[in-house]
Amino acid sequence: MEFEYESSPLRVMGYIVGEKGDTAVRRREILRSAIEDQWSSRVRREVPEDQLKQWGDPGQDRYRKVVAKLTSQIDLFWARRDRRRMSEAIRQWEDDLRWLRETFGEKYRP
């Protein structure tokens, strides 16, 4: 499988799941920042401008993109044969997705 981009803004911001990933508190700080803040200079330096445009403006656009990104990661790794190895990452993505919907879903509902 080929991906259009090598990395995502979330990854550049330090969002890491799995056995060696960050705590839920740290991951959610990153997710909140990705949704509500302007991109940091590091993100703007390391992520192609056309990719950042796809993530949209802070707020509803970014909320939708973050939800779509986590959902696609879950779907991708559920479909792979090594999903048992990725079970902790999948569980954390699912937990973060639930948190996103509880925290921002009402605010950014269309």
C-alpha positions in Angstrom: 0.0 0.0 0.0 1.3 3.5 -0.9 0.5 6.6 1.0 0.3 10.0 -0.5 2.3 11.6 2.3 5.1 10.2 4.4 3.8 11.7 7.7 0.7 13.5 9.0 0.6 16.7 11.1 -0.5 14.5 14.0 2.6 12.5 13.8 4.8 15.6 13.5 3.1 16.9 16.6 4.1 13.8 18.5 0.9 11.8 18.4 2.0 8.2 18.9 -0.2 5.2 19.9 0.6 1.6 20.8 2.7 0.0 23.5 5.4 2.6 23.1 3.0 5.5 22.6 2.1 8.4 24.8 -0.4 8.6 27.6 -4.0 9.3 26.9 -3.5 12.8 28.5 -0.6 13.6 26.1 -2.3 12.2 23.0 -5.5 14.2 23.8 -3.5 17.4 24.3 -2.1 16.9 20.8 -5.5 16.2 19.3 -7.0 19.3 21.0 -4.2 21.4 19.6 -4.5 19.9 16.2 -8.2 20.8 16.1 -8.2 24.2 17.8 -4.8 25.9 17.2 -2.8 27.2 14.2 -0.1 24.9 13.0 3.2 25.3 14.8 6.3 26.4 12.8 7.6 22.8 13.0 4.5 21.4 11.5 4.5 24.1 8.8 8.2 23.3 8.1 7.8 19.5 8.0 4.4 18.9 6.4 3.8 19.9 2.7 1.6 22.9 2.3 -0.9 21.1 0.1 -1.3 18.5 2.8 -2.0 21.1 5.5 -4.6 22.7 3.2 -6.4 19.3 3.2 -6.6 19.5 7.0 -8.4 22.8 6.8 -8.8 25.6 9.3 -8.9 25.2 13.0 -12.3 24.2 14.3 -14.9 22.1 12.4 -12.7 21.4 9.4 -9.9 20.1 11.5 -12.2 18.2 13.8 -13.6 16.3 10.8 -10.1 15.6 9.4 -8.8 14.3 12.7 -11.8 12.0 13.1 -11.4 10.8 9.6 -7.7 10.2 10.1 -8.2 8.1 13.3 -11.1 6.2 11.7 -8.9 5.4 8.6 -6.1 4.2 10.8 -8.5 1.9 12.7 -10.0 0.5 9.5 -6.5 0.0 7.9 -5.1 -2.0 10.8 -8.3 -4.0 11.4 -8.0 -5.2 7.8 -4.3 -6.2 8.1 -3.2 -9.7 9.2 -1.1 -8.3 12.0 -4.0 -6.7 13.9 -3.2 -8.7 17.0 0.2 -7.0 17.1 -1.6 -3.6 16.6 -4.4 -4.3 19.1 -3.1 -1.7 21.7 -2.8 1.0 19.0 -6.3 0.2 17.7 -7.7 0.3 21.2 -6.1 3.7 21.8 -7.3 5.1 18.5 -10.8 3.9 19.4 -10.6 5.5 22.9 -9.3 8.8 21.4 -12.1 8.8 18.8 -14.7 8.4 21.6 -13.0 11.2 23.5 -13.0 13.4 20.5 -16.7 12.8 19.8 -17.6 13.4 23.5 -15.4 16.6 23.8 -15.9 18.2 20.4 -18.9 16.5 18.7 -21.5 18.8 20.0 -19.4 21.9 19.3 -18.6 21.0 15.7 -21.8 19.2 14.7 -22.7 20.3 11.2 
